[in-house]
Structures are given as structure tokens and as C-alpha cells.
Amino acid sequence: MKTVCRIAMVLVATLIFVSSASAGVVTSWQYSYDAGFVDWTWAQSGDSGGVKGPVNLNGETGYHTLWWGSSLLPLFQSRIELNAPVSGVVNTGGAPAAAMTMTHYNRWTTSALVSGTVKAVLELQALEPVAGEPATLSTELDFSFYEKSIFEGMSRDVFILNNPQVTFEGFEYDGEWYTLDFGGSFGVIPEYYIQRIGLDTGLTYYGWVTSEFDSTVVDTSFSISHVMPQPAHAPEPATMGLMGLGMLAMGGYALWQRRKKS
């Protein structure tokens, strides 16, 4: 029976808006980012699993580490660690800014992770010009997990993003239009894995692959760009679609949507 892990990453973003009296393009933003596992499901057989590293995510308790396998022997325990919180400055039209780092420690286990949810909190505050009142927004990053041992000929585990469109979104800020891009955090899944998993090879899938008995590190990042002119059908002020940092993730677990090949 296929073991498929579906992971939803919930990204909650707080955007500090400039007052209407302050016109002009925001050129610099202060940001902070944190994330944690807030839900998970194990298979009904095998060893155990658990969480470590509690964190407060806007009033909800999350955990930076999710593990499964042997509780006594680390060599037989797989886990995913979210390296957060992260903070810094990101410039509009500048280089991508670091978000969280997700590490998958892939070991042989007799238990399996079936599903999980990562909640990530991103706060953006305009530095130029000065910020005003905050607004909170959210979205989900949905993944599926394909275990190497379940699929014949597979050399690695595969995380596939089911909704990659959320990695590039737009928002209006004080009458100006911006895009928020996390797409660089995801790679194209090779057709080799798509064939063995049994998915449609006519589609392109995004996500990560992780090596058996090894550690895979995924560094996520995002960038902000100013768009001129503003799109004709822009959302109302104080609305914004945000995509996942990554994930997990595994977060980070990460697991990912696809688009048709041209």
C-alpha cells in the first residue's frame, strides 16, 4: 500500500501598512519569520514519533522538530528540523532574503509519517517609508511525501508541492503593487521519480528529493518586487496571498502543485 504523506504548511503573514498620507514605493522592509509543526499523523504500526522545541506562533503552540522511528536509537529515527526564527532586512527589487532552513534526517525506521501541518509566521514592516497599522493574512502550502521503500527502483524519498502557484503572489501596499516570490525555494522533480511514483509524466512537479541514510538541507528564501503599472484586477488594499517558505517543509517537509509542460 502506498505511503503518501500530505503536509500542509500554513503561512500567516503580518504586513504593516503605511498610512494613506505616505505615498511612494517602499524600498526597504524589516521582516521576521518563524515556523513550527502544529499537526501530524503517524501510521498505526511500527515505532513511535514525537515533537521537540515548542514555539509560540501567534498564540498557537508549534514545534521546531518532528521525529518518527525509534525513541532509543538515533540511527533508527528520522526527523525534520525547522531552523527558525529568522529576521533581517529585505530590499524591494534586491537580493532574496533568507527564510527558514529545513533539514530532513532520513534514517531507516519501522514507522512512518502520514501527514502533518507546518504553520509559518511572516511579519513584514516597511522601513522606507515608516510603517502604520498591521494586517494579518494567511495561506497554505500543501505537500505529498513518497517513501523510497514503497516504490520499486526509487533511490530517494520525494516531497512534491501540490500547490506551487502560491509561491508567487501579489499584494497592494499604500496604492502600489508588489510581488512576493518564494519560488526559488523549490526545484523541479526529475522524471525518473515521477515515473516510479506513478504520476502523470506530462506534468511538471516541484519539490525536493532526499537521500536515504543522509541529511538533506533546504535553504528557503523570498524576494519582494515592485510592479508598475498596477494590474487591472488587483485585490483590495489589505489583502495579500502569501506562499510558503518553503517547507517543510518538510516544511519544510516539503511536498508540491504542478503545471503542464510546454
C-alpha positions in Angstrom: 0.0 0.0 0.0 1.4 3.4 -0.9 2.6 5.5 1.9 1.8 9.1 1.0 2.4 11.9 3.4 0.4 15.1 2.8 1.8 18.1 4.6 0.0 21.5 4.7 2.1 24.5 5.5 0.1 27.3 6.9 1.7 30.7 6.3 0.4 33.6 8.4 1.8 36.9 7.4 1.6 40.2 9.2 2.0 43.2 6.9 2.5 46.6 8.4 0.8 49.2 6.2 1.9 52.7 5.5 -0.7 55.4 6.2 -2.6 56.7 3.2 -0.8 60.1 3.6 2.5 58.4 2.9 2.9 57.9 -0.9 5.7 56.2 -2.8 7.3 52.9 -3.3 8.6 51.0 -0.2 12.2 50.3 -0.9 13.2 48.5 2.4 11.4 46.2 4.7 12.1 44.7 8.1 11.0 41.0 8.4 10.8 38.2 10.9 9.8 34.6 10.2 9.1 31.7 12.4 7.6 28.2 11.8 6.6 25.1 13.6 4.7 21.8 13.2 1.1 22.2 14.6 -0.4 18.9 13.4 0.8 15.4 12.4 -0.4 11.8 11.9 1.6 8.6 12.2 0.9 5.2 10.7 -0.8 2.8 13.0 2.1 0.3 13.2 5.8 0.3 13.9 7.7 2.5 16.3 6.7 5.9 17.8 7.0 9.5 16.9 7.0 12.9 18.6 7.9 16.6 18.6 10.5 18.8 20.2 11.2 22.5 20.6 7.9 24.3 21.4 7.4 27.7 19.9 4.5 30.3 20.2 3.1 31.0 16.7 0.6 33.9 17.1 -1.0 32.2 20.2 -0.8 28.6 18.8 1.9 26.2 20.0 4.1 24.7 17.3 7.3 22.6 17.4 10.6 23.1 15.5 11.3 19.3 15.3 9.1 16.4 14.2 10.5 12.9 14.5 9.5 9.3 14.0 11.1 5.8 14.5 13.0 4.5 17.5 12.8 6.6 20.6 16.0 4.9 21.9 18.3 4.5 18.9 19.0 7.7 16.9 20.3 5.7 14.0 16.8 4.4 13.5 15.0 7.7 13.9 14.0 10.1 11.0 13.2 13.7 11.7 12.7 17.1 10.2 14.1 20.2 11.9 13.0 23.8 11.1 15.7 26.3 11.8 13.8 29.4 12.9 13.1 32.2 13.8 14.9 34.3 11.2 14.9 38.1 10.9 16.5 40.7 8.8 16.0 43.3 6.1 14.8 42.7 2.5 15.0 45.4 -0.2 12.4 45.8 -2.9 13.9 44.6 -6.1 17.0 43.4 -4.3 18.6 40.0 -3.5 16.4 37.3 -1.9 16.3 37.3 1.9 16.8 34.2 4.0 13.8 32.4 5.4 14.0 29.2 7.4 16.3 26.3 6.8 14.7 22.8 6.8 16.7 19.7 7.4 15.5 16.2 6.8 17.4 13.5 8.7 16.5 10.4 6.7 17.0 7.1 8.5 15.7 3.5 8.3 12.6 3.2 10.5 9.7 0.8 11.1 7.2 3.6 11.5 6.0 6.2 9.0 4.8 9.8 9.0 1.4 10.0 7.3 0.6 13.7 7.4 1.5 17.0 9.1 0.9 20.7 9.1 3.5 23.4 9.4 2.4 26.9 10.4 4.8 29.7 9.4 4.5 33.3 10.6 6.0 36.1 8.4 5.9 39.7 9.5 6.8 42.5 7.1 7.2 46.1 8.2 8.1 49.0 5.9 11.3 50.8 6.8 11.1 53.4 3.9 8.6 55.0 4.4 7.7 54.4 8.0 5.1 51.8 8.8 1.5 52.2 10.1 -1.2 49.7 11.3 -0.7 45.9 10.9 -2.8 43.4 8.9 -2.7 39.6 9.2 -3.1 37.3 6.2 -2.6 33.5 5.6 -2.4 30.7 3.1 -1.5 27.0 2.9 1.4 25.2 1.3 0.3 21.6 0.6 2.8 18.7 0.1 2.8 15.0 -0.6 5.5 12.6 0.6 6.6 9.4 -1.3 8.7 7.0 0.7 11.6 5.4 -1.2 11.0 1.8 0.2 7.4 1.8 -1.1 8.2 2.4 -4.8 10.3 0.0 -6.9 13.5 1.5 -8.2 13.3 4.6 -6.1 16.7 5.8 -4.9 15.4 8.7 -2.7 12.4 9.9 -0.9 10.4 12.6 -2.7 8.5 15.6 -1.5 6.1 17.1 -4.0 4.4 20.5 -3.8 0.7 20.2 -4.7 0.0 24.0 -5.0 3.2 25.7 -6.4 1.1 28.7 -7.6 1.2 30.0 -4.0 4.9 30.6 -4.2 4.4 33.7 -6.3 1.7 36.2 -5.1 0.9 39.9 -5.3 -0.2 42.4 -2.8 -1.2 46.1 -2.8 0.6 48.4 -0.3 -0.4 52.1 0.0 -1.6 52.2 -3.6 1.5 50.5 -5.0 1.6 46.9 -6.3 4.2 44.3 -5.2 5.0 40.7 -5.7 6.3 38.2 -3.1 8.3 35.4 -4.6 9.3 32.2 -2.8 9.6 30.1 -5.9 13.4 29.8 -5.7 13.0 27.5 -2.7 11.6 24.7 -4.9 13.2 22.5 -7.6 11.8 20.5 -10.5 11.3 16.8 -9.6 13.2 14.7 -12.2 11.0 12.5 -14.5 12.8 9.4 -13.1 11.0 9.8 -9.8 7.7 10.8 -11.4 7.6 7.6 -13.4 8.3 5.3 -10.4 5.7 7.1 -8.2 3.1 6.6 -11.0 2.2 10.3 -11.5 1.5 11.9 -14.9 4.8 12.4 -16.7 3.2 15.1 -18.9 3.2 17.5 -15.9 6.0 19.3 -14.2 6.2 18.8 -10.4 8.1 20.9 -7.9 9.6 20.0 -4.5 12.6 18.2 -3.1 14.2 14.8 -3.1 16.1 13.5 0.0 18.8 10.8 0.2 18.4 7.7 2.3 20.7 7.5 5.4 21.7 11.1 4.9 20.7 14.6 5.8 19.2 17.0 3.3 19.2 20.7 3.9 16.8 23.1 2.1 17.5 26.8 2.5 14.3 28.8 1.7 14.2 32.4 0.7 11.9 35.1 -0.6 12.1 38.4 -2.6 9.9 41.4 -3.0 9.5 43.3 -6.3 7.6 46.5 -7.2 5.3 46.2 -10.2 4.5 49.1 -12.5 1.8 49.6 -13.5 -0.6 48.0 -11.0 -2.6 45.1 -12.5 -6.1 45.9 -13.7 -7.7 43.4 -11.3 -5.6 43.9 -8.2 -7.0 42.8 -4.8 -8.4 45.3 -2.4 -6.0 47.0 0.0 -5.1 45.0 3.0 -5.4 41.7 1.1 -2.5 39.6 0.0 -1.8 36.0 -1.0 1.4 34.6 0.5 3.1 31.4 -0.2 5.0 29.0 1.9 8.6 29.4 2.9 9.4 26.5 1.9 8.8 23.7 3.9 8.9 21.5 5.2 8.7 21.8 5.0 9.2 19.2 5.5 8.4 22.1 6.0 9.7 22.2 5.1 8.6 18.8 4.8 8.1 19.8 1.8 5.5 18.3 -0.8 4.3 20.3 -4.1 1.4 21.6 -7.3 2.5 21.3 -10.7 2.0 22.9 -14.1 1.8 21.5 -17.6 5.0 21.1 -19.6 5.1 23.2 -22.7 
